[in-house]
Amino acid sequence: MTKKHFDKIAKDINERALVIFHSEESSYTEKWYGLFTLYHLINDLCSSFSQFNENFSAGTFIKACGVNKLKLELEREQATRIATGI
Protein backbone atom coordinates (compact mmCIF):
# COMPACT_ATOMS: atom_id res chain seq x y z
CA MET A 1 0.00 0.00 0.00
CA THR A 2 1.14 3.52 -0.69
CA LYS A 3 0.66 6.96 0.84
CA LYS A 4 -2.11 7.54 -1.70
CA HIS A 5 -4.03 4.58 -0.26
CA PHE A 6 -3.48 5.67 3.34
CA ASP A 7 -4.59 9.22 2.54
CA LYS A 8 -7.81 8.01 0.91
CA ILE A 9 -8.65 5.72 3.82
CA ALA A 10 -7.97 8.52 6.34
CA LYS A 11 -10.19 10.87 4.31
CA ASP A 12 -13.02 8.31 4.27
CA ILE A 13 -12.73 7.76 8.02
CA ASN A 14 -12.71 11.51 8.61
CA GLU A 15 -15.85 11.95 6.52
CA ARG A 16 -17.62 9.20 8.48
CA ALA A 17 -16.50 10.78 11.77
CA LEU A 18 -17.92 14.13 10.65
CA VAL A 19 -21.27 12.49 9.83
CA ILE A 20 -21.36 10.98 13.31
CA PHE A 21 -20.31 14.24 14.99
CA HIS A 22 -22.88 16.39 13.18
CA SER A 23 -25.77 13.93 13.38
CA GLU A 24 -28.82 15.67 14.78
CA GLU A 25 -30.68 12.41 15.33
CA SER A 26 -28.01 10.86 17.57
CA SER A 27 -27.57 11.40 21.28
CA TYR A 28 -24.25 12.31 22.88
CA THR A 29 -23.76 8.69 23.92
CA GLU A 30 -24.44 7.35 20.43
CA LYS A 31 -22.03 9.86 18.91
CA TRP A 32 -19.40 9.08 21.54
CA TYR A 33 -19.60 5.33 20.92
CA GLY A 34 -19.48 5.87 17.16
CA LEU A 35 -16.31 7.94 17.45
CA PHE A 36 -14.89 5.53 20.04
CA THR A 37 -15.41 2.64 17.61
CA LEU A 38 -13.69 4.55 14.80
CA TYR A 39 -10.81 5.37 17.16
CA HIS A 40 -10.21 1.68 17.83
CA LEU A 41 -10.60 0.81 14.15
CA ILE A 42 -7.90 3.37 13.35
CA ASN A 43 -5.54 1.80 15.88
CA ASP A 44 -6.17 -1.65 14.39
CA LEU A 45 -5.54 -0.30 10.90
CA CYS A 46 -2.29 1.32 12.03
CA SER A 47 -1.04 -2.07 13.19
CA SER A 48 -1.90 -3.63 9.83
CA PHE A 49 -0.66 -0.76 7.68
CA SER A 50 2.72 -0.71 9.39
CA GLN A 51 3.17 -4.31 8.21
CA PHE A 52 2.39 -3.34 4.59
CA ASN A 53 4.67 -0.32 4.37
CA GLU A 54 7.71 0.36 6.53
CA ASN A 55 7.35 4.11 5.87
CA PHE A 56 3.80 4.21 7.23
CA SER A 57 3.43 6.85 9.93
CA ALA A 58 0.74 5.96 12.46
CA GLY A 59 0.82 9.46 13.96
CA THR A 60 0.25 11.12 10.61
CA PHE A 61 -2.57 8.70 9.78
CA ILE A 62 -4.28 9.16 13.14
CA LYS A 63 -4.12 12.94 12.80
CA ALA A 64 -5.44 12.81 9.21
CA CYS A 65 -8.44 10.74 10.35
CA GLY A 66 -9.37 13.54 12.74
CA VAL A 67 -11.36 11.30 15.07
CA ASN A 68 -9.47 12.26 18.24
CA LYS A 69 -10.12 15.94 17.62
CA LEU A 70 -13.85 15.38 17.04
CA LYS A 71 -14.15 13.10 20.08
CA LEU A 72 -12.52 15.74 22.29
CA GLU A 73 -14.79 18.45 20.86
CA LEU A 74 -17.85 16.29 21.53
CA GLU A 75 -16.71 15.73 25.12
CA ARG A 76 -16.08 19.48 25.59
CA GLU A 77 -19.55 20.31 24.29
CA GLN A 78 -21.10 17.78 26.67
CA ALA A 79 -19.10 19.11 29.62
CA THR A 80 -20.27 22.63 28.80
CA ARG A 81 -23.89 21.47 28.64
CA ILE A 82 -23.55 19.81 32.03
CA ALA A 83 -21.78 22.80 33.57
CA THR A 84 -24.40 25.25 32.33
CA GLY A 85 -27.32 23.00 33.16
CA ILE A 86 -28.54 22.63 29.59
Helices and strands as residue ranges (DSSP letters): H 3-22, H 28-52, H 58-65, H 67-84
